[in-house]
Amino acid sequence: MSVPLIQKLRVGAYIVGKKLGGERRYPLVLMLEPLFRCNLACPGCGKIDYPPEILNQRLSVDECLEAADECGAPMVSIPGGEPLIHPEIGEIVDGLIERRKFVYLCTNALLLKKKLDRFTPSKYLTFSVHLDGLEEEHDHAVDQPGTFKRAVDAIREAKRRGFRVNVNATVFDGHPAERLAAFFDFATNELGTDAITVSPGYSYERAPDQQHFLNRNKTRELFRAIFAQGRGKGWRFSQSSLFLDFLAGNRSFHCTPWGNPTRNVFGWQKPCYLLGEGYAKTFRGLMEETDWDSYGTGRYEKCADCMVHCGYEPTAAEHSLSRPWAALLLKLRGIRTEGPMAPEIALGKARPAEYMFDRHVEDKVREIRAAEAAASQAREEGPRAATNAA
């Protein structure tokens, strides 16, 4: 099963409880980013463009568990950076599982075989391994030969030991539909992964490669071509059928940025995992201080082409629950890959992009240096005070 039954029931009950309680905005998945440092430098990634002072920062075990308690979401995704670099990642995962959170540990798998002994197979734990296609496409996407073979080897070992393993594929412009279909065949049949998570890449403003991000029209055309080749093949996806239908251009959705709130070394990131345009000290502050209506496709220039799962899967999940017949019909009929597409959201009134990355980085570096200077002064004053006392 692509998603464990207990997870479906628990998450469904959680959403029903929130709706019955009259809550309009609530988290579904905590994006817990314990560090930014990575052992790869993918050209399409904008997550590692930080000075050493920030790349050296890590959330502690206590900070991670406090974030999960504060947020209350039933699922926790641990992206990065590369989470397996964190020396206490085992303790973080153990603490989340003790809280009965469904944990998706995202990894490029270069360290996975070495670190498997730190974890215990559980219905609450899934390794989500980053694979952007078959060997040629994946190694090109991460700009390092040999990574595909190492990841595949790690996946097979993790499956042999009884772990749940998904593959997480980010799709870029120029990736042929037939090659992606062949990759989905490989992941489903040869690797035997539990599920596939797929999403078009988000156009991070700091990513070195700005030429291969998909716009919305190309995304919809590409996924129609992919799904047309997948009929009857039994591909297992971790995402809802309505989200996949959205990718194929059959639905018009607005994103739900508060559905997947992000906690990282800066704090609680406004407004979402993909955009860092401010930070709150608490989860409550994030929910109350963020001007949610200022973000999203048609509202903000940076969101124009976004169709990423961390923004739209919460929307699809809510629709699946409030309109179960739509999800059932889709399951019976399959994703439509021909005919007219759903109307697109107008972009003409979107507010212009603001660029504030450098300011946030400068503020954080000053904060880190001030804390280090205070700690150094305290260390120097300790022996001096002891000498004076003697």
PEURLIN-V471466 format. One record per pair of residues at least 12 apart in sequence whose C-alpha atoms are under 7 Angstrom apart, sorted by the first residue. I is the first residue (numbers start at 0). J is the second residue. Records with the same first field share a line. If there is no record, write none. Layout:
I->J ; J
This chain:
0->193
1->193 ; 194 ; 235 ; 236 ; 237
2->237
10->73
24->257
25->257 ; 258
26->72 ; 257 ; 258 ; 259 ; 260
27->72 ; 73 ; 74 ; 258 ; 259 ; 313
28->72 ; 73 ; 74 ; 75 ; 76 ; 258 ; 259
29->72 ; 74 ; 75 ; 76 ; 259 ; 260 ; 261
30->75 ; 76 ; 77 ; 259 ; 260 ; 261 ; 262
31->75 ; 76 ; 77 ; 78 ; 261 ; 262 ; 263
32->77 ; 78 ; 79 ; 262 ; 263
33->57 ; 58 ; 79 ; 82 ; 263 ; 264
34->56 ; 57 ; 58 ; 79 ; 80 ; 82 ; 263 ; 264
35->47 ; 54 ; 79 ; 80
36->54 ; 80 ; 81
37->80 ; 81
38->81
39->141
40->141
41->140 ; 141 ; 142
42->140 ; 141 ; 206 ; 207 ; 208
43->206 ; 207 ; 208
44->203 ; 206
45->203 ; 204 ; 205 ; 206
46->80
47->80
48->205
52->364
53->364
56->264
57->264
58->264
60->87 ; 90 ; 91
63->91
64->94 ; 95
69->282
70->282
73->100 ; 101
74->100 ; 101 ; 102
75->100 ; 101 ; 102 ; 103
76->102 ; 103 ; 104
77->103 ; 104 ; 105
78->104 ; 105
81->106
82->106
83->110
89->117 ; 118
96->123
99->123
100->123
101->123 ; 124
102->123 ; 124 ; 125
103->124 ; 125 ; 126 ; 127
104->125 ; 126 ; 127
105->126 ; 127 ; 128
106->127 ; 128 ; 129
107->128 ; 129 ; 150
108->128 ; 150 ; 153
109->149 ; 150
111->153
112->153 ; 156
120->161 ; 162
121->162
124->163
125->162 ; 163 ; 164 ; 165
126->163 ; 164 ; 165
127->164 ; 165 ; 166 ; 167
128->165 ; 166 ; 167
129->166 ; 167 ; 168
130->166 ; 167 ; 168
131->168 ; 169 ; 170
132->168 ; 179 ; 182
133->182
134->147
155->190
163->193
164->192 ; 193
165->192 ; 193 ; 194 ; 195
166->194 ; 195 ; 196
167->195 ; 196 ; 197
168->196 ; 197 ; 198
169->197 ; 198 ; 199 ; 200
170->198 ; 199 ; 200
171->199 ; 200 ; 211 ; 212 ; 213
172->211 ; 212 ; 213
176->221 ; 224 ; 225
177->225
179->225
180->225 ; 228 ; 229
183->234
187->234 ; 235
194->235 ; 236 ; 237
195->235 ; 236 ; 237
196->236 ; 237 ; 238
198->307 ; 308
199->213 ; 218 ; 306 ; 307
200->212 ; 307
201->305 ; 307
214->304
215->304
218->246
219->246 ; 247 ; 248
220->247
222->246 ; 247
223->247 ; 336
226->336
227->336
239->315 ; 316
240->326 ; 329
241->315 ; 319 ; 326
242->311 ; 312 ; 315
244->334
247->336
248->340 ; 341
249->340 ; 341
250->341
251->341 ; 342 ; 343
253->295 ; 296
254->295 ; 310 ; 311 ; 314
255->310 ; 311 ; 313 ; 314
256->270 ; 271 ; 310
257->271
258->313
259->271 ; 309 ; 310
260->272
265->278
266->278 ; 279 ; 280
267->279 ; 280 ; 281 ; 282 ; 285
269->285 ; 289
270->289
276->355
296->344
297->344 ; 345 ; 346 ; 348 ; 349
298->348 ; 349 ; 350
299->349 ; 350 ; 351 ; 352
300->349 ; 350 ; 351 ; 352
301->352
303->346
